[in-house]
Amino acid sequence: MQNGEQVHTTDFHLRTYDSCVVKTEAFEKSRQYVEYTCDYKELLNLKCPLHPSSFFLDSGFRSLSWDRVSLSASAVGGCRGGRPGRRDLAGLRSSMASEAPQGPGDAARAPDQALFPPSFSVSEIKNKQRRHFMFLRWKQQRRKEKLANKKKRKKEREALGDKAPPKPVPKTIENQRVYDETTVDPNDEEVAFDEATDEFAPYFNRLTVPKVLITTSDRPRGRTVRFCEQLSTVIPNSHVYYRRGLALKKIIPQCISRDFTDLIVINEDRKIPNGLVLSHLPDGPTAHFRMSSVRLRKEIKRKGKEPTEHQPEVILNNFTTRLGHSIGRMFASLFPHDPQFIGRQVATFHNQRDYIFFRFHRYIFKSEKKVGIQELGPRFTLKLRSLQKGTFDSKFGEYEWIHKRREMDTSRRKFHL
């Protein structure tokens, strides 16, 4: 038989695209290739086992009937790179004949026996484009199966009615959280006593009015300056001043003499804000946060108009431990007590897995049951690094809490706020 000569057989089916060089059992013995050309036909029921990394495989394939497959044979020398020669198909035909079903019962079971081994993985496909394509097909198939199972369970629940079993609660990192002994109980007398005597008691007793100073690190760049200006529109009665090389130890006494209640310092690295120091005056405490995911107003899609001067409402979510309770009270002390609801503006500090997400929204009541919200910006994310007693003192300050990754981050289900 000459190279490229066409022969026809009905003994095997194949699923592939265009032409694909595959390996057979005869290849393992004679080290020769066989090229199957399928012309975009989806074929299955493969009786001549192929190498799984040489073609497309779909986990949801079905048996199709096709009576003719075009096969072109080419020969390769004993070593790689040899010249093509003649191809003897006697061994291949004999192996196919030995694998052919002998009786009607075997013919009925042939499609099931021709499936590929269960150990096949998409990662075995060598071609990068094909591997990516098959991975997308696999994800799409899983999505369809998940949706079908969901619809099936919904129909079963509707059929059972009141007798339907309760819905299973999905396992998440939040509801599998390791219990913290310092979790705050609102009815605890010790917690109530600490709140009445801590550094924030004058604010919560309405003895002081918040007045905030916002400053930056030395020589701030444009993005940090714009972020400070936008942050000052979120926090009422806040003022922005630039450092100009002045040390924080000298700034704090000046803030106390001018009746400032809080000091916010925005640090930057490579022109990007990456840190925030919040110090409550005059007696502390001082918290140091790592800042990330900063987005200015112009970078937020579908943002609303500029915020008004109305005092916003404040929402503090998920600050459950004693440490988280202190951080939440520190954020609350930045805003006045009586919000102006006519402005419909809300500042949210949401704690999730020890990351504090800040958002600033405006809401509108569309009906008695529907409410629409519109983000105003800016937005950012904070991660607590340390909490220090008193005002800022990097050398001789006493720390209440310091985040140590190697000692504290031993479990993904352990949170501190």
RODRENVO-187261 format. One record per residue (C-alpha): residue in three letters; x, y, z. Coordinates in steps of 0.25 Angstrom, whole numbers, plus 5000, padded with zeros to 4 digits. Layout:
BEGIN
ALAXYZ
...
// end
This chain:
BEGIN
MET500050005000
GLN500650134996
ASN500750265005
GLY499450345005
GLU498550234999
GLN497150235004
VAL496550115010
HIS495150105017
THR494750025029
THR493550025038
ASP494249965050
PHE494550085058
HIS493950225061
LEU494650345065
ARG494350485071
THR495350595067
TYR495450725058
ASP496150725044
SER497250635044
CYS497950585057
VAL499250495058
VAL498950395069
LYS499650265075
THR499050125074
GLU499549995080
ALA500149965067
PHE500950095069
GLU501550035082
LYS502049915075
SER502449975061
ARG502750125065
GLN501850165053
TYR500750275052
VAL499350265046
GLU498650395042
TYR497150395043
THR496350495036
CYS494950525041
ASP494450655034
TYR493850715047
LYS493050585050
GLU492750555064
LEU493050405065
LEU493150315077
ASN493150165080
LEU494650165078
LYS495150015077
CYS496550055074
PRO497150115087
LEU497750245085
HIS498650335093
PRO497750425102
SER498650545100
SER498450545084
PHE497050585082
PHE495850655089
LEU495050585099
ASP493650625104
SER493150565118
GLY491750575112
PHE491950505099
ARG490950405094
SER491050285084
LEU490850335069
SER490650245057
TRP491550265045
ASP491850155035
ARG493050205028
VAL494350265033
SER495450315024
LEU496850265028
SER498150305021
ALA499350235026
SER500850285025
ALA502050215030
VAL503250265038
GLY504550205039
GLY505050125052
CYS505650255058
ARG505150395059
GLY505350475047
GLY505450355037
ARG504950365023
PRO503450315020
GLY503350175015
ARG502350075012
ARG501250035023
ASP500849895025
LEU499449895031
ALA499449745033
GLY499749765048
LEU498749875050
ARG497649795043
SER497949675051
SER497849755064
MET496549815060
ALA496049685056
SER496349625069
GLU495649735077
ALA494449735068
PRO493149675075
GLN492949525073
GLY491449515075
PRO490249605076
GLY490349615091
ASP491749665090
ALA491349765079
ALA490249825088
ARG491349845099
ALA492349905090
PRO492050055091
ASP492150045106
GLN493449965106
ALA494050065096
LEU494050185106
PHE495350255110
PRO496050215123
PRO495450295135
SER496850335139
PHE496950435127
SER497150575131
VAL497050705123
SER498450745127
GLU498950625119
ILE498650695106
LYS499950755101
ASN499350865092
LYS499150985100
GLN497951035092
ARG497250905092
ARG497550885107
HIS496951025109
PHE495750995100
MET495450865107
PHE495550935121
LEU494551035117
ARG493650925112
TRP493750845125
LYS493450975133
GLN492150995124
GLN491750855126
ARG491950855141
ARG491050985141
LYS489950925133
GLU489950805142
LYS489950885155
LEU488750975149
ALA488050845145
ASN488150785159
LYS487750915165
LYS486450915157
LYS486250775160
ARG486350795175
LYS485350925174
LYS484350835167
GLU484450735178
ARG484250835189
GLU483050895182
ALA482450755181
LEU482650725196
GLY482150855200
ASP482250875215
LYS482850735217
ALA484050775210
PRO485350765218
PRO486050885222
LYS487050945212
PRO488550905216
VAL489451015221
PRO490651025212
LYS491951015219
THR492751145218
ILE493951195225
GLU493151295233
ASN492151195239
GLN493251095241
ARG494051205249
VAL494851155261
TYR494151215274
ASP494951325280
GLU494851345295
THR494851495294
THR493551505287
VAL492751615292
ASP491451595299
PRO490551725299
ASN489951685312
ASP491351655319
GLU491551755331
GLU493051755329
VAL492951795315
ALA491951905319
PHE492951955330
ASP494051955320
GLU493252035310
ALA492852135321
THR494352165325
ASP495152145312
GLU495752265303
PHE494452275295
ALA493552295306
PRO493552445305
TYR493052435291
PHE491952335293
ASN491552415305
ARG491352535296
LEU492452615303
THR493352645291
VAL493052675276
PRO493852595266
LYS494952685259
VAL495952605250
LEU497252645244
ILE497652575231
THR499152575227
THR500052495219
SER501452445218
ASP502552545214
ARG502452595200
PRO501152525195
ARG500852495181
GLY499652535173
ARG498852405175
THR499052415191
VAL498652565191
ARG497352535183
PHE497052425192
CYS497252505205
GLU496352615199
GLN495252515195
LEU495352455209
SER495152595215
THR493752605208
VAL493352465215
ILE493752505229
PRO493052625234
ASN493852735241
SER495152685235
HIS496352765231
VAL497452735221
TYR498852785224
TYR500252735218
ARG501452695227
ARG502552775220
GLY503552695228
LEU502952705242
ALA503052585251
LEU501752525257
LYS502252545271
LYS502252695268
ILE500952695261
ILE500152625272
PRO500352735283
GLN499952835272
CYS498652755269
ILE498352745284
SER498452895286
ARG497552915275
ASP496452825280
PHE496652715269
THR496052585274
ASP496652495263
LEU497852485254
ILE497952415241
VAL499252395234
ILE499252335220
ASN500552265216
GLU500952235202
ASP501952155194
ARG502252175179
LYS501152275178
ILE500152185183
PRO499452195197
ASN499852065205
GLY499652105220
LEU498752175229
VAL499052215244
LEU497852255252
SER498152315266
HIS497052365276
LEU497452485283
PRO497852525294
ASP498052385301
GLY498052285289
PRO497952175285
THR498752175272
ALA498452075261
HIS499252045249
PHE498651985236
ARG499151935223
MET498351995212
SER498051935198
SER497051935187
VAL496952085187
ARG495952135177
LEU495652285175
ARG494352345170
LYS494652355155
GLU495152205155
ILE493852155160
LYS492852105150
ARG491352155151
LYS491752255162
GLY490752355167
LYS490952505168
GLU491852575177
PRO491452555192
THR490752665199
GLU491152725213
HIS490052655221
GLN490552565232
PRO490552425228
GLU490052305235
VAL491052195240
ILE490952045239
LEU491951955246
ASN491851805242
ASN492451685249
PHE493351745259
THR493051635270
THR494351615278
ARG494851705289
LEU495951755279
GLY494951775268
HIS494051845277
SER495151945280
ILE495451965265
GLY493951985263
ARG493752095274
MET495052165268
PHE494352175254
ALA493052215260
SER493752335268
LEU494152395254
PHE492652435251
PRO491652525258
HIS490552455267
ASP489352515259
PRO489352475244
GLN488552565235
PHE487552465228
ILE487152555218
GLY488552545211
ARG488252385210
GLN489752365211
VAL490452245218
ALA491852205221
THR492052055223
PHE493151985230
HIS492951835228
ASN493951735234
GLN494051605227
ARG495251505230
ASP495951625237
TYR495951705225
ILE495151835227
PHE494451885214
PHE494052035214
ARG492952075204
PHE492152215203
HIS490752205197
ARG489552285195
TYR488252215195
ILE486852245190
PHE485452185193
LYS484852135180
SER483652075187
GLU483252025200
LYS484051895198
LYS485151935188
VAL486352025191
GLY487352065181
ILE488852095185
GLN489852175178
GLU491352175181
LEU492052305183
GLY493452275186
PRO494552265190
ARG494752115194
PHE495852045201
THR496151925209
LEU496951915222
LYS497651805230
LEU498051835244
ARG499551825247
SER499651875261
LEU498851945273
GLN499652025282
LYS499352095295
GLY499452245296
THR499752335284
PHE500752295273
ASP502152255279
SER502952155270
LYS504052135280
PHE503552135294
GLY502052115291
GLU501351995298
TYR500551905289
GLU499251845292
TRP499251755279
ILE500251725268
HIS499951635256
LYS500951525255
ARG500751445243
ARG501551325246
GLU500851305260
MET499451355257
ASP499151315243
THR499251165246
SER497851135242
ARG496951195231
ARG495751195241
LYS496351275252
PHE496051425252
HIS496351535262
LEU495351645259
// end
